[in-house]
Amino acid sequence: MPPATAAAVTELARTAAHSDGVNPLDERTLLHLDGEHPGDLHVLAYDGEPGTLEPTGLQSARNLIGYAALTPEGSAELVVTPDFRRQGTGTALLRILLDHAGSRLAVWAHGRLPGADELAARLGLEVSRELYFLRRTRADLPKPTWPEGITVRTFVPGQDDAAWLKVNSQAFATHPEQGAWTQSDLTDRLHQPWFDPEGFFLAIDAEGNLAGYHWTKIEDGGGEVYVVGVSPNHQGAGLGKALTLQGLIYLQDTRGLDTITLYVDGTNTPARRLYTNLGFTTAAQHVQYTPVTDATPNSVAHSAS
């Protein structure tokens, strides 16, 4: 995607987020707006003729009103600028995603805005997954209790990449977005302005193997439990709670942040229980829609996003 067009998509997403109070595109989608990412599909909707050409020859897409993204695995997102909603643009984008992905399509509705369920149902989609966005404000935290033999240090880029990718894939084997990360996915994030190895904690067992991790993130003045993972060999011993507390203490007490957020899958009952006990409350809900078996889509002229 030309840089000017990528910038236009980013601005479109920013406008929608300001209106809706929730970001319509996730981190992966925004990172894949430029660079080489074979297999990604970008769908652009314009008001009038497709884009304009600058003297540089790059498409500026000043009249961009909608955007949809599709990964090779079928995960998708779409957004329509607020001034052009309820005019069929979102429906057109979703139909294109269905044409390309078919039964593999899994499209996210961030914030589950009004109309999302109706549009999904009329196009033969149903909710198949829920993701909760949780928030915690400053409060006392207990000290972590570490299982026997565990030591903690911070991540060293280049040295710990392979071990982290291995444990991450094991810990999130049933979660396609996180568990399928490659070296390229990791490198993209290690090069982001917000990356700080001091907030990336590794738990090492007595044999020197990576047992688990807590990667925190600080951006725009807020802290995030970016991702916590525990190797299957070390689950059930309290390591996940200890790692979570390690990161929370770092964000709140060391970095002085008053608000910490995180995302957790709706099916991850133990993690949701832990976060509730640590003072997190639900701030928003995201849902993923997939095609209903043998469903026949009907027409509709509205998109919530």
Secondary structure, 3 states (H helix, E strand, C coil): CCHHHHHHHHHHHHHHHHHHCCCCCCHHHHHCCCCCCCCCEEEEEECCCCCCECCCCCECCCCEEEEEEECCCCEEEEEECHHHCCCCHHHHHHHHHHHHHHHHCEEEECCCCCCHHHHHHHCCEEEEEEEEEEEEECCCCCCCCCCCCCEEEECCCCCCHHHHHHHHHHHCCCCHHHHCCCHHHHHHHHCCCCCCHHHEEEEECCCCCEEEEEEEEEECCEEEEEEEEECHHHCCCCHHHHHHHHHHHHHHHHCCCCEEEEEEECCCHHHHHHHHHCCCEEEEEEEEEEECCCCCCCCCCCCCC
